[in-house]
Amino acid sequence: MTEGYDDANVFAKILRKEIPADVLYEDDQCLGFRDSSPQAPTHVLVIPKYPIAKLADTTRDDREVLGHLLWAAAEIARAQNLDDDGYRIVINNGAGAGQAVFHLHLHILGGRKLRWPPG
């Protein structure tokens, strides 16, 4: 468990099935589910089943799970038919970047034209 990780956060509760989620993908390393406050027509979150508070807390030992999260995000995006029009993968790292839940998570955003720069 990384320093600063609070196992009472909403994503930890989803992993423990204490809070329901619209799950689209699950395997032994991660869970993908629809965001309850979507910022795009398709907004899916992918979280590791391992407690990591934020990207900056990762170590060399986390390389496999980080790669797996990206692979799972691509699988979910394909299943949601986002490949043709494109999609965005976002990781907010820290409160100043907009991270509200301190359990590492990837946002998959798609289903509309996304503007650049974000924020």
C-alpha positions in Angstrom: 0.0 0.0 0.0 1.4 3.4 -0.9 1.8 6.2 1.5 -1.2 8.5 1.5 -3.6 5.7 0.4 -6.9 5.7 2.2 -8.7 2.4 1.9 -12.0 4.2 2.7 -12.0 5.9 -0.7 -14.8 5.3 -3.1 -12.8 3.1 -5.5 -11.6 0.9 -2.7 -15.2 0.5 -1.7 -16.2 -0.4 -5.3 -13.4 -3.0 -5.4 -14.8 -4.5 -2.1 -18.3 -4.4 -3.7 -19.5 -2.1 -0.9 -20.7 0.4 -3.6 -22.2 -0.7 -6.9 -20.6 0.2 -10.2 -21.5 -0.4 -13.8 -18.6 -2.7 -14.5 -17.5 -3.1 -18.1 -14.3 -5.1 -17.5 -12.6 -7.0 -14.8 -9.6 -9.3 -14.5 -7.2 -10.2 -11.7 -5.3 -6.9 -11.9 -7.9 -4.2 -12.7 -11.5 -3.1 -12.9 -13.1 -0.9 -15.5 -16.5 0.8 -14.9 -18.6 3.7 -16.1 -17.9 7.1 -14.3 -20.9 8.1 -12.2 -20.3 11.7 -13.3 -19.4 11.4 -17.0 -17.5 14.2 -18.8 -18.1 12.7 -22.2 -20.7 10.4 -23.8 -18.4 7.5 -23.0 -16.4 8.0 -19.7 -14.9 4.8 -18.2 -12.5 4.5 -15.3 -9.9 1.8 -15.0 -8.4 1.2 -11.6 -5.8 -1.3 -10.4 -6.9 -3.8 -7.7 -3.6 -2.9 -6.0 -3.7 0.2 -3.7 -1.8 3.0 -5.3 -2.8 6.5 -4.4 -1.5 8.3 -7.4 0.9 7.9 -10.4 3.7 9.7 -8.6 3.6 7.0 -5.9 4.5 4.2 -8.3 7.8 2.4 -8.2 9.7 0.2 -10.6 7.8 -2.7 -9.2 4.5 -1.2 -10.5 5.6 -1.3 -14.2 3.6 -4.5 -15.0 0.4 -3.2 -13.5 0.8 0.2 -15.2 1.2 -1.5 -18.6 -1.7 -3.7 -17.9 -3.9 -0.7 -17.1 -3.2 0.8 -20.5 -3.8 -2.5 -22.2 -7.1 -2.9 -20.4 -8.1 0.7 -21.4 -7.5 -0.1 -25.0 -9.6 -3.3 -24.7 -12.4 -1.4 -23.1 -12.2 1.4 -25.7 -12.5 -1.3 -28.5 -15.5 -2.9 -26.8 -17.1 0.6 -26.6 -16.5 1.1 -30.3 -14.3 4.1 -29.7 -11.5 3.2 -32.1 -12.9 4.8 -35.3 -13.5 8.3 -33.9 -10.8 8.2 -31.2 -10.6 8.6 -27.5 -8.5 10.1 -24.8 -6.8 8.4 -21.8 -6.2 10.7 -18.9 -4.4 10.2 -15.5 -4.8 13.1 -13.1 -1.9 13.1 -10.6 -2.6 15.0 -7.4 -5.2 17.5 -6.3 -3.7 20.3 -8.4 -4.2 18.2 -11.5 -7.9 17.4 -10.6 -7.4 14.1 -8.9 -10.4 13.8 -6.5 -10.1 10.1 -5.5 -6.7 9.1 -4.3 -6.7 5.6 -5.9 -4.8 5.6 -9.2 -7.3 5.6 -12.1 -7.3 6.1 -15.8 -10.1 8.0 -17.5 -11.2 6.8 -21.0 -13.1 9.6 -22.7 -14.8 9.4 -26.0 -18.0 9.5 -28.0 -17.6 13.2 -29.0 -14.9 15.4 -30.5 -12.4 16.2 -27.7 -10.8 19.7 -27.6 -7.1 20.5 -27.1 -5.7 21.7 -24.9 -7.7 20.2 -22.1 -8.3 22.1 -18.8 
